[in-house]
Amino acid sequence: MEQTIIEVRNLTKQFGDFKAVNSISFDVRKGEIFGFLGANGAGKTTAMKMLIGISIPSAGEAKVAGFDVYKETEQIKKNIGYMSQKFSLYDDLTVRENITLFAGIYGLTDTEIAARTVELTNRLGIADEADKLVASLPLGWKQKLAFSIAVIHNPKIVFLDEPTGGVDPITRRQFWDMIYAAAAEGITVFVTTHYMDEAEYCNRVSIMVDGVIKALDSPARLMQQYNAKSMEEVFIILARGAKRSDN
Amino acid sequence: MNNIEISNIRKTYQGKTGVTIALDDVSLSINGNELFGLIGPDGAGKTSLFRILTTVLLPDSGSASVCGADIVKDFQYIRNISGYMPGRFSLYPDLSVEENLNFFATIFNTTIEENYDLIRDIYVQLEPFKTRRAGKLSGGMKQKLALCCALIHKPNVLFLDEPTTGVDPVSRKEFWEMLKRLKNSGITILVSTPYMDEAMMCDRIALIQEGKILLIEQPADVAKGFGRKLYSARADNMYQLLIDLRAYDAIADCFAFGHTHHFTVKNELTNPDVIADYLREKMHTNLDIIEIAPGIEDCFMQLMRR
């Protein structure tokens, strides 16, 4: 039987009388790549913040890696990795210092950090750049490095919030190679994107419109259901009637 | 004529980590009333070029003109006839929607009423929120207000720096429909984007990477330069398919493309059936390999690798 790693039931976040997230329910299975799509302002970021333990829900229930989003937010943080859409490493630290800092925060030992640093910089092909400032790296490398650091503690789940915005098409694909590889190693990937071709790389996707989940299935089945040739068409059919728009 | 001429522009920045070449001998001719797309990833030099053409940044060398006016000597004139929407939201967050628009109209010696026709289609969507502070608007609304403010003085040329970055597919589509209408009203538009699919909406495009123009072409002609056979492949296990294709000796390149993988072969005479046989040996099921016509993204990726 497939294991559930994220379990969400009627999760709601209300600001005043505005329901940013309006009673959403879904499960994410262990080891899958789950695409969390939606129009601007649909409530994706608000929902994600509740799942990573930095925003307490107004109502509903959710468990992430087995931990409760109300009471066990610290355990959630230890068991997940997170990469935000804005670049999240320190520009004025070197590659090595960034790795040491984040690995240290996640509680890796000095021996582990040393080993992981060698392994990670070799895999990314930046061993010679390990002592250079992150500011000097091209954007594509920074993003690949940020992803590698987000999974340095071997988390159960990694949350990626628009990880590929603005990068070139080759780097975008290299980034997805890393996502595939992480999933193959058993890390569950929860990802948001505005690139609809990337939605098709996911095992399953959900599409959020105006605070609710309008559709959830594999890309192939969604395309079949909505009689569409691509996920872009599916998205447009579902999101065209959206009332809200935001970032 | 509302044309833009760019000759041998070079721009470098001196930073903590050394010299960065933002623009490397860039030359470009944009016709009057053209919708011209500057397509390239972050860091390619798009914003530097916009800032030079809108006279807020000086090039190290080279020259450029907008509607016949020199970007250095005639900067004042260019500012009067250009609309500029920078990549970052740059309106006054503590002024209301209407106050922002009024402000920009006033500094260009005009009124909202005078050029209302030009912005009507966009502004009607904003009107219900006209007393709201710009800083409190949603992302899509901010973008529409910024476009209105860039248009309020009826510019001859419009510079739009990544207006659709981070915007969802539905809003992006609507935005491009607005651009088409503005072009039809006679305005020359230079617009940049990291989304390859938007290139199809332009009259002509330039692909830019690391400060160099790789190609200037009509979107429909870009694919002609690909010059080799391109195949698309799919099977039940797409990740394993990617790994197996890349491991096969006859394959030159293989990348994921939506619900298929695209690959080229080292030797054009390679029969795709041979590749299919190899993949079936690898236990792939529901395998489908067909030759396809390359798209803009395929071409851009090929040019980038050269």
Boltz contact constraints between the chains, C-beta under 6 A:
constraints:
  - contact:
      token1: [A, 39]
      token2: [B, 168]
      max_distance: 6.0
  - contact:
      token1: [A, 39]
      token2: [B, 170]
      max_distance: 6.0
  - contact:
      token1: [A, 40]
      token2: [B, 139]
      max_distance: 6.0
  - contact:
      token1: [A, 40]
      token2: [B, 140]
      max_distance: 6.0
  - contact:
      token1: [A, 40]
      token2: [B, 168]
      max_distance: 6.0
  - contact:
      token1: [A, 41]
      token2: [B, 138]
      max_distance: 6.0
  - contact:
      token1: [A, 133]
      token2: [B, 17]
      max_distance: 6.0
  - contact:
      token1: [A, 135]
      token2: [B, 17]
      max_distance: 6.0
  - contact:
      token1: [A, 136]
      token2: [B, 17]
      max_distance: 6.0
  - contact:
      token1: [A, 139]
      token2: [B, 42]
      max_distance: 6.0
  - contact:
      token1: [A, 139]
      token2: [B, 43]
      max_distance: 6.0
  - contact:
      token1: [A, 165]
      token2: [B, 166]
      max_distance: 6.0
  - contact:
      token1: [A, 166]
      token2: [B, 42]
      max_distance: 6.0
  - contact:
      token1: [A, 166]
      token2: [B, 194]
      max_distance: 6.0
  - contact:
      token1: [A, 167]
      token2: [B, 41]
      max_distance: 6.0
  - contact:
      token1: [A, 168]
      token2: [B, 41]
      max_distance: 6.0
  - contact:
      token1: [A, 169]
      token2: [B, 297]
      max_distance: 6.0
  - contact:
      token1: [A, 169]
      token2: [B, 300]
      max_distance: 6.0
  - contact:
      token1: [A, 169]
      token2: [B, 301]
      max_distance: 6.0
  - contact:
      token1: [A, 170]
      token2: [B, 301]
      max_distance: 6.0
  - contact:
      token1: [A, 170]
      token2: [B, 304]
      max_distance: 6.0
  - contact:
      token1: [A, 173]
      token2: [B, 255]
      max_distance: 6.0
  - contact:
      token1: [A, 173]
      token2: [B, 256]
      max_distance: 6.0
  - contact:
      token1: [A, 176]
      token2: [B, 256]
      max_distance: 6.0
  - contact:
      token1: [A, 180]
      token2: [B, 239]
      max_distance: 6.0
  - contact:
      token1: [A, 194]
      token2: [B, 168]
      max_distance: 6.0
  - contact:
      token1: [A, 197]
      token2: [B, 258]
      max_distance: 6.0
  - contact:
      token1: [A, 200]
      token2: [B, 258]
      max_distance: 6.0
  - contact:
      token1: [A, 200]
      token2: [B, 259]
      max_distance: 6.0
  - contact:
      token1: [A, 232]
      token2: [B, 169]
      max_distance: 6.0
  - contact:
      token1: [A, 235]
      token2: [B, 169]
      max_distance: 6.0
  - contact:
      token1: [A, 236]
      token2: [B, 170]
      max_distance: 6.0
  - contact:
      token1: [A, 239]
      token2: [B, 170]
      max_distance: 6.0
  - contact:
      token1: [A, 240]
      token2: [B, 170]
      max_distance: 6.0
  - contact:
      token1: [A, 245]
      token2: [B, 138]
      max_distance: 6.0
  - contact:
      token1: [A, 245]
      token2: [B, 140]
      max_distance: 6.0
  - contact:
      token1: [A, 246]
      token2: [B, 138]
      max_distance: 6.0
  - contact:
      token1: [A, 246]
      token2: [B, 139]
      max_distance: 6.0
  - contact:
      token1: [A, 247]
      token2: [B, 139]
      max_distance: 6.0
